[in-house]
Structure formats: C-alpha cells, structure tokens
Amino acid sequence: MGSGILSTIGNTPLVKLERFLDDPSLNLYAKLEFFNPGGSIKDRPAFQMITQALKDGKIDQNTTVIESSSGNLGIGLAQICAYYGIKFICVVDVKTTLMNQNILKAYGAVVDLVEQPDPETNEFLQARLNRIQYLLSTIPNSFNCNQYANLNNPQAHHQTIQEILMALDNQVDYLFCATSTCGTLRGCADYIAQNGLKTKIIAVDAQGSVIFGDTPKKRLIPGHGAGRVPELYRPNLETCHVLMSDLECIVGCRQLLKREAILAGGSSGAIFSAILKKQQEIPAGSNCVAVISDRGERYMDTIYSDYWVSEHFGDVSHLWE
Ligand SMILES: Cc1ncc(COP(=O)(O)O)c(C=O)c1O
C-alpha cells in the first residue's frame, strides 16, 4: 500500500487489555490506530481518497485539494498531499486548536481560518462549508474530498477490520467503534456483512450528535459526533448505538490511562465508558475489540488538563481515582 512513510498505514498492533475491566468476563482488545504515520485512524481514508482520486484522474500534481477539517482528517490529508507534492488548503475555524493548526502548517498545508459563524445559522460548520464552496468556485483545478459522502472513506476501513479479524482468527464477537462521518462504521459493517461474519458492531457516538437522531447540542470534545447526518450513514449498520457525554469521554480516557497506561484521544474515552456501560449485556467469554482512533497528545489542553476539566465539570477526579 504505497511507499515511504505511507506504506506504514495499517501496520498497527492489536493489544489485549487485561486490567481495564474489574470483572474480566470479556476478552478485551484494543486496535491502536494511533500508530498510523499521521497519528490517527483518519490517515486511512485520507490515503484512500487521494490515491483513488489520482488513479481516477480526478486530481493531478497541479490540483489544489480543499477540505474542511479541524483535526485528524485534515492532518492525514496534509501528510498525503505533502508526500505527493499536491497543494492542500485546510479550512478551519477559531475552535481548531493552535496545535492542530501548527501541525497542518508543518506539513505544508495552507490553513484557511474562518473567523465568523454563518450569519443565517450562526454555525461555524456552515460557515466552513460556505468557504469551501467559495474556494472551489474561485480556484481552478481544485478538488474537495467530501469525506461525509466519499465511498473511498468506508472503503479504507475494509482493511481496518480485516487486520482486526486476521489478528484474532476471525473470532471477534463485538467491535466498538466511534462515529462521525460513519466511514469506520460503514466500512467495517459492509466488510462483515459481505463476508458472512458474526461480528456485532456497537457504534459509540456523542450526546448532542445528530447521527442517531439525538437533539443537537454543544459538544466540547472533537473527533466523534456530527452536526449533520453524513451521506455515508445507513440505518442498521450497527447492532446498537450508545451516546456518551463529554464527561464520560473524559472519565473513559482517564480510566484507560490509569489502568492500562494508554494515553488515548476523546473518542476512545467514549468507547471505554461505553464498554463499562454495556459489559453486563455481553455474554461472558466474548472477544471485544475497541478501536482507539488517536493518541491523547492532541487533547492535553482539554481532557488531560485538570484545570480545564474542573472549570467545565467541577471536581470529578474521584470518578477515575
Ligand atoms: C478521534 C476520532 N475518533 C473517531 C472518529 C470517527 O470516525 P469516522 O469519521 O470514520 O466516523 C474520528 C473522525 O474524525 C476521529 O477524529
């Protein structure tokens, strides 16, 4: 799959977690997607969407790739575009962390900062989409991957689930994955269905994300969750879904760190809190795999900042200590 640094995409370990559950009635494993070269699971769709667009002749060396992303997909695209020498403009807004803006710039991406929300909806998401349309209409030979609808996004995750299944001789009873574009969910679900496998998927989303019909509300933790239902979403890809709060994300991250010494990102915290919530419903002896999408370093000023946590939630440290 590619050459150079990009050929490492997917060569990631699956580890058994022996300490996380108080009652080890389940066999719990974690797929460590932070070993991808750009640091997250989104390296996979970024790679697949760009290489396929090159193969299909939709883009070339002179194309400007334009995408709205405040986090991992933007960084994945910045990496791949840098590798192929393609110009990349990443449209971000004022909520994008300075750290992520600096990572994007280090890869050579142009960071296009949207400073005001859309005047009609008062939403930054809409303001960024408006900006994308403007840039596409004014820059010749420009291309938008549109990760929310691009079928190469889920296609990339056929390999994610294949690696998990291969490591466990196809004996995977439950897969816990977070949702935003639904690329991971759909790619894994399609592969499982196409191969007649019995693996059940538990989709983990954020409270206030609209994917599974929740009422939209302000969310503090980026990564999982969506403010609009992605075109990639289809009903019943998952066996069930769980909606987790920002605090549950933080508690899951801190517990995972304390018990397993794994410093993971926000969506992983949501997943590990969801595992504790669902544990009693899962038959003893089941093999369960949690997809850890990214590392905790990008969340130092939020999830792993005692100051930030207490400002938003008060004194909650007893929840993981
Ligand atoms: C940290 C993290 N977890 C989970 C997801 C959700 O993945 P997907 O877009 O495949 O639904 C994302 C997406 O950006 C992410 O950044």
The ligand as a Tripos MOL2 file, in Angstrom:
@<TRIPOS>MOLECULE
LIG
   16    16     1     0     0
SMALL
NO_CHARGES

@<TRIPOS>ATOM
      1 C1        -10.6250   10.7650   17.1180 C.3       1 LIG1
      2 C2        -11.6850   10.2940   16.1780 C.ar      1 LIG1
      3 N1        -12.4290    9.2410   16.5140 N.ar      1 LIG1
      4 C3        -13.4290    8.7990   15.7370 C.ar      1 LIG1
      5 C4        -13.7220    9.4140   14.5330 C.ar      1 LIG1
      6 C5        -14.8960    8.9270   13.7240 C.3       1 LIG1
      7 O1        -14.5400    8.2950   12.5770 O.3       1 LIG1
      8 P1        -15.4470    8.2590   11.2660 P.3       1 LIG1
      9 O2        -15.2880    9.5980   10.5920 O.co2     1 LIG1
     10 O3        -14.8740    7.1440   10.4730 O.co2     1 LIG1
     11 O4        -16.8620    8.0130   11.6500 O.co2     1 LIG1
     12 C6        -12.9510   10.4910   14.1300 C.ar      1 LIG1
     13 C7        -13.2280   11.1940   12.8760 C.2       1 LIG1
     14 O5        -12.6580   12.2070   12.5400 O.2       1 LIG1
     15 C8        -11.8960   10.9470   14.9690 C.ar      1 LIG1
     16 O6        -11.1250   12.0070   14.6240 O.3       1 LIG1
@<TRIPOS>BOND
     1     1     2 1
     2     2     3 ar
     3     2    15 ar
     4     3     4 ar
     5     4     5 ar
     6     5     6 1
     7     5    12 ar
     8     6     7 1
     9     7     8 1
    10     8     9 2
    11     8    10 1
    12     8    11 1
    13    12    13 1
    14    12    15 ar
    15    13    14 2
    16    15    16 1
@<TRIPOS>SUBSTRUCTURE
     1 LIG1         1 GROUP 0 **** ****
